[in-house]
Amino acid sequence: MNHFQLKDGVLHADEIPLPRLAEAYGTPLFVYSTATLKRHWKVLDRSLKGLKHLVCYAIKANSNLAILRTFAELGSGFDIVSGGELYRVLQAGGQAKKVVYSGVGKRDDEIAFALEAGVKVLDVESAAELARVSIVARRLGKRAPIALRVNPAVDPKTHPYIATGLKESKFGVSMEDALRLYTLAARDPALEVKGVALHIGSQITETGPFTEAIRRTLELVGALRGQGIRIGHFDVGGGLGIQYRDEAPPHPDEYGAAVKQALASFDGEVLLEPGRVLVGNAGVLVTQVLYTKRNGRRNFVVVDAAMTDLVRPAFYGAHHEIEPVVPVEDAKPVVADVVGPVCESSDFLGKKRALPPLEPGDLLCVRSAGAYGFAMSSNYNTRTRAAEVLVEGDEALLARRRETLQDLVRGESPSPRPRRFTKRAVRVESQSRAPRRRKA
Ligand SMILES: *Cc1c(COP(=O)(O)O)cnc(C)c1O
């Protein structure tokens, strides 16, 4: 379900024909539907009705400020993975007290930023990080709200690059380590144990892995209660998949019902960290045909969007539907690879696609580009990044202007001033050990 539909033979975003947007803002262009964004958030929120819960949008999927503001206005919380993302949430009017901070590699300055801002919780992913958080909190005279991200060792049955809860993935801590670390944390006056967190992967298309991960983590919660450690919230992470092609992921209602049932015995707050499911099908990428060509037996449609705009096909072998913005009836289809201008053979948006015969200037719509699209874009080949537009009814908001050539060289100089480093011994300092644990 989305608001990108054919009307009078032309693909529209809500009520605006995509060619009008392409004309006004140029291509490649990301177009997002406000109505779709809002509906997705509300459907997921409603799926947990009756349970004390907070939907924390995982902003790495699409961190445009206008999108964050849209969710913030619905009362959303946010899941972040860097200080940069915290900055974005605050810029967009999000509340720090609804922010969950995840990630395996938080720096001291990021931990300090989060504590100063007053985030809801830091999801700690290792013993070493727990020690750092304690040190930074003490330095600031604060108590750090923490949860441990546990690794329930569940196979989410997704692409290996987006499976994050396997026993040997870099994320989270094992159940055994968690028990020990919670005990340490509960005794540390600079730490306040708030909850438990997990996140087993992305683009998961069945409920089984989620409920199994919850079940395993509830055993830990029970064991902790036995030791007098109260777990106030249970964060089930994100990862619910969407339909790109012929996947049949559970409807959010089904997912919500499964989560509710799995957590029936849990009496605290439930947190969700959805990313893709909220924004993926709320966005498309509009691109223009530059050339068509044939090499050997293979046809190519060269378009002005590239892996620098949408890296998922190159990165994960992901499939995105590609269709003409103005479909031609009864056209004999041509099977072609849709490729970008970047100097890499992995620079394709789609392979072996049946498309009508195309001419330079024709517009194509790449579907399901709202998640991990712009957010993963780059300036490789010194390409300006695309503009982003948010559509609501017959109105469009330019949520990010197209980059300019000046943007591309900002911070660089052809002849930077040299800085001399005088000879001096390098001071080596261990960062990993907490001084308080050193025995005198
Ligand atoms: C990426 C991520 C999410 C969101 O994943 P989706 O598959 O987009 O829902 C949630 N939580 C954490 C910790 C993440 O790293």
The ligand as a Tripos MOL2 file, in Angstrom:
@<TRIPOS>MOLECULE
LIG
   15    15     1     0     0
SMALL
NO_CHARGES

@<TRIPOS>ATOM
      1 C1         19.2280   -0.7440   11.5220 C.3       1 LIG1
      2 C2         18.6510   -0.9280   12.8550 C.ar      1 LIG1
      3 C3         17.2650   -0.9290   13.0510 C.ar      1 LIG1
      4 C4         16.2850   -0.8060   11.9180 C.3       1 LIG1
      5 O1         16.2920   -1.9100   11.0760 O.3       1 LIG1
      6 P1         15.1840   -2.0260    9.9420 P.3       1 LIG1
      7 O2         15.4550   -3.3130    9.2960 O.co2     1 LIG1
      8 O3         15.3490   -0.8740    9.0220 O.co2     1 LIG1
      9 O4         13.8450   -1.9970   10.6210 O.co2     1 LIG1
     10 C5         16.7910   -1.0500   14.3350 C.ar      1 LIG1
     11 N1         17.6270   -1.1750   15.3950 N.ar      1 LIG1
     12 C6         18.9670   -1.1790   15.2550 C.ar      1 LIG1
     13 C7         19.8300   -1.3280   16.4490 C.3       1 LIG1
     14 C8         19.5210   -1.0550   13.9860 C.ar      1 LIG1
     15 O5         20.8600   -1.0830   13.8430 O.3       1 LIG1
@<TRIPOS>BOND
     1     1     2 1
     2     2     3 ar
     3     2    14 ar
     4     3     4 1
     5     3    10 ar
     6     4     5 1
     7     5     6 1
     8     6     7 2
     9     6     8 1
    10     6     9 1
    11    10    11 ar
    12    11    12 ar
    13    12    13 1
    14    12    14 ar
    15    14    15 1
@<TRIPOS>SUBSTRUCTURE
     1 LIG1         1 GROUP 0 **** ****
